[in-house]
Amino acid sequence: MSPDYKRPTLKDIAAQANLSIAAVSMALKNHPSLPAKTKDRVKKIAEELKYAPDPDLSALAAHRNRLRVHNNFSVIGFISNWKRPSEWTRLSSVQEVMEGAKNRAIELGYTLQHFSASEDAANPKRFSQILKTRGIRGIILAPFENHKDELDLDWSAFSVVTIEKPERYPFFHHVLPNQYADYLLCWEKLRQRGYTRVGLVVRSDLSDRWSHQWEAAHQYAQSQMEGKLDTIPILNLDETDQTETIRSWLLRYQPQAVISRCEGFFEAAAAEGIKVPDDVGYVSLNVSDDQPGVSGIYQHRRTMGATAVDVLNSLLQRNQRGPLDVSIGTQVVGFWRKGFSLPPISEELISNSNTSKIE
């Protein structure tokens, strides 16, 4: 770059556009108060001048913004649609997401407020109006009770980021666990401890929510094992008696270890006289919402909440509202949490597995 080069500034754009510097800044940030033609004209001039924000000044401005004491906080709406919100908010994973989001929001000068679509509004139109009346421009959509649910808000009025990825709303930026990588991490820990005969038990609705990534990873992990495996059919659980179904499956296939994302496994094992981990190893795909102290994946839900606020803040700064032409997803890889339920496999368990008869 020539030593005589002078970086184009907002002042240069303003002079050519015959606008104030403040108006140019607002136009480049897509401020809704300006006409679309004005914003397009300013952006075209900026492109012709090869304007780009000075990264050092941008960093300084961001630093000052974080230090500034805000008298009037902007509110981020954390929106859920669960029919029984009090039960949902008791889940540890939910509390972790909200805690991470709340702490990051405060750091950036916002407050976070939870709204329940099932309790706070009689209909979507009124719910949208409630949010607008309270000055909310940014929304974090919590995981829906059913990932196929719909929430018919006036999306054009809000910047939106979703936790997980609702099926009906693929056009928003989203933050979600890397379920495939997490599952392969489970298998890595199982192989290190000597387990080869492993079963998978998952709720069908959760499996569908994650596009069957667990089953795909399970099949792949088994294909990488040396020698011929005596594989165990994957158990997908519906809404019927899950405990009895798990109990029958355990009795028939007698796995050395089970990877699970369901309720009722420990109850089913106890009913069959099977002890964890003496008789079967156990790995949880979400230790936050499982039995205390189990081995398995911790999904960094606090980080997911904080990341959602970071992404939402960037949308708000650019005044990007409504459905996006290109949605971007951030996958958070989980962490292995060592617990009591997966010790190194015992010789007795190997012997029992080798001699078991599969009906």
N, C-alpha and C positions, 0 to 999 in steps of 0.2 A: 504494500500500500504506500502511495506517495506521501512524503512528509507534509505536503501541502493539503492533503485530504481533510475535508471538514465534514463531520458527520451531520446529515440533515436533522433538523430539529422540528419540534411542533410549531415553533415560530415561523419556520420556512414554509410549512404546509399552510399555516394560517394566512400568511401573506398572499400566497397563490390562490387560496380558496376564498379570500376576502371574508374571513371569519375570525372570531376571537380564538385565542389559544385554548381557552376553556371549552369552547364549542368543538374544536378539533379533537381534543382529548376525549370528550363525550362521544363523538362520532366514532372514533377508533375503538371505543369500548361498547359500541352498539347500544347506546343509551336510548331507551324507548321514547323519550320526550322529543327526539329529533326525527324529522321526516326521513323516510328510507332513501329518497333521492339525495338528500344532503349527506347521509352516511356513505352512500355509494360513491359520491363525488369526492369526498375527503379521502376515502380508501384508495381511489384511483390515483389521486395526486400523490399520496404517500408511496404507492407502488412505483410511480414514475420517478419520484425522487430517491427511491431505494431507501426509504426511511425504515429504521428499526430502533426500538427502544434501547437506550444505553443500559446494559445489564448491571453496571455498578450503581447507577442512579435508581434502577428498579429495586435492587437489593436493599439500598438505603431506605427507600420509601416503604418497603415491606417491613423493614426493621423498626422504623419509626411508628408504623401502624400498630405493630405488636406491642410497643411500649406505651402507646397512647391510652389514657384512661377514658373509656367511653361512658358518657352519661346516659345515652340512649342506645341500648343494645338492639341490634337486629335479631329477630327470632327465626331460628330454623325449626321447621315443623318435622317431627319424627312421627310418621304416619303408619299405623297398623290397622288391620281389618279383622282381627280375631273376635269371634263371637263372645268369648269369655276372657277379656283382657287381663283380669286380675290373675288368672291361672297362667296365662302366657308370660306375663312380666315376672312371675316367680322363677322361671327357668334361668339357671345360672348363665347360659350362653346369651340370653337376651339382656340380662343385667350387665354383662361384660361389654356387649356392643354399645349399649346406651351410655355406659360409663366412659368408654373410649371416645365416643362421639361428643358427649357433654364436655369432657375435659379439653378436647381439641377445639371445640366451638368457643369456649371461654378464652383460650389462648389467642384466637383470631378475632375476638371482640364480639362474638355472638352469644346468645343463649339458646338452649335446646329445650323444646317443649313437646311432650308426647300428646298426640291426638289419636283417639280411637274412632275410626270411621263407623264402627258399629254402635258407638255410644254417643258421639258428639254431634251427629247430624241425622236428620230424618231422611234426607235424600242427597245425592251427589251435588246437585246445584247449590243447595243450601250450605253443604260442607265447604265447597269452593268459596262461597261468599264469606263464611266464617274465617277462613284462612286469610282471604284478602283484607277483610276488615281489621284483622289483627296485624296487618302489615307484613305478612309472611310472603317472601319471594322465593325462598329456597326450601325444598322438601327432600327428606330422606325417606324412601319407602322401605319399611321393615319387611322381612320375609312374610309373604301372604300365608294365611292358614292353609289354603290350597293354592299351589303355584299357578293354577289355571284361572283363579279368580279375576274379576274385573273391578276396577274402581274408576268410575266415569267422572273424573274431575275436569276442570277447565285447564288442561295441561299447558296451554299457551301462556298462561299467566305465571308459571313457575319454572324455576330451574330445578331439575330433578336428578337424584342419584339413587340407585336401588341397592339394598343389601340382598345378595343373591340376584337371580335374574328371573322375574316373573314371566311366564310364557306369553302373556298378552302384551307385554311392554318391552320388547327387545331393543327399542330405539332410544333407551336411556343408558348413560354410563352406569356401570355396575361394579360392585366389589363382592367377591365370593371366595370360598375356600377352594383350594386346588384338590378336589376329591380324588382324582386319579393318582396324583403324586403321593398324596397321603396314604392311599391304600397300598401302593407299592412299598412305602416305608414300613407299613405293618408287616408285609411279607419278608422284608429284609430282616426285621427283628426276629420274626419267627424262624427263619433259616439259621440265623446266628445262634439260636437257642436249641436247634436240633429238630424242630417240628416240620413234618412233611405232609401229614394227613390233616388238612385244614378245611373246615367248613365255613360257609358264609351264610349269615342269617340277617335279613334286612326287611324292614317294612316296605311293602309294595309302593305306597304313596311317596315315601322318601326316595326310593330307588327311581321312580318315575321323575320326581323333582330334579334329580341330578343326572337325567338322561342315561341312566344305567351305567354310569362310569365305574361304580364299584364292581359290577359283574364283569365288565370288560377288563378291568385291571386284574381281577381274580383269575380269569381265564388266561390272561397273558402271563401272570406270575407262575401259574402252574406249568405253562408251556416251557418255561425257562428252567424247570427243575430237571436234574439229571436222572435218567432212568425212567421207568414207567410208573406213573403214580396211580394209586387206587383212588380215583377222585370221588368226591362226595357231591351230590346234587346241591345246588344253591337253594336255600329255603327262602322264598318270598312270602311274606305274611300279609294276609288281608285283614278285614275287620272282624273275622270270626274269632273263636277262642284261641288266641295266640299261644297261651301257656301250654295247652294240651297239644297243639300242633308241634311246638318246639320239643316237648317231652317225647312225642312219638319219633320225631326225627333223630333226637339224640340216642334213643334206644336202638333204633335201626342201624344207624351209620357209625356210631361210636367214634367221633373225631378225636384227634389228639388235642386240637385247639379250635376255637371258634372266633371268627371276626364278626362283630355284631353291631347293628344300628337298629335297635328295637327295644321294646320294654318286655319284661317278663322272663328274660332268659334265666336269671338266678332263681326265680320262683320255680320255673320248669325243671331246672337241674336238681333243685332240692327235692322236688316231688318225685323225681326218679332215683333219688339217693346218690346223685352225682355231686362231688365236691369240687369247688374251684379254689385253688389250682391243682389239688391233689389228683383228681381224676380227669380234668380237662383244663387246658389253658384258655384264657379269655383275653380278647383284644377289643377295645372299644374304639369306634370311629369318631366318637365325640365324648371325651372324658368329662367335660363340664356338666353334661346332663345325664351322666350314668352313675353307677354305684360309686361311692367315695373310695378313692385309692386304687381304682383299676388301672391296668396298663393300657396305653393306647394313644390316640392322637388328641393333642390340644390344638384347637383351631385358631388361636390368636384373635379371638373375637374383639378384644379391645382395639387391636391394630386395625381390624376391619372397620370399626366405627370411626376411628380417627381418620383413616384414609378416605372414607366416604365424605367426611366434612372437608378435607383438603380438596377433593375433586369438586365438591359442590361450591366451595369458595372460589375456585378458578372459573366456574361457570357464571357465578354471580358477578365476579369482577368484569367479565366480558359481556354481561347481560344476555347470555345465551339461555333462552327459555323454550319450553315445549319440546316435542320430539326432535331428535337430532338426526341429521343425514347419515352420520357415522357414529355408532356407539362404541365405546372403548371399555374393555373389561380389565379389572385388576384382580389377579388370582393370588391369594395369600397361602403360602405353603405352611402346613402345620408342623408341630414339634412333637417328637416322641416323648411321652411322659412315662417314666418307669414306675410301675406299681406292683402290687402283690400278686396279680393274676396271671403273670407269664414268667415263671422261673425257667431255668434250663430244663429241658425235658428229662424226666427220670427214666431209668432203665425199665422200671415196672410199667410205666405208661407205654413205652415202646413195645414191650412184650405183650401187653394187653391188646394193643392196636393190631399187632401182627397175628394174633390168635383169634381176633373177633370174627364172627361170622356175619356176613351181610345178607340179609334176607331179600 
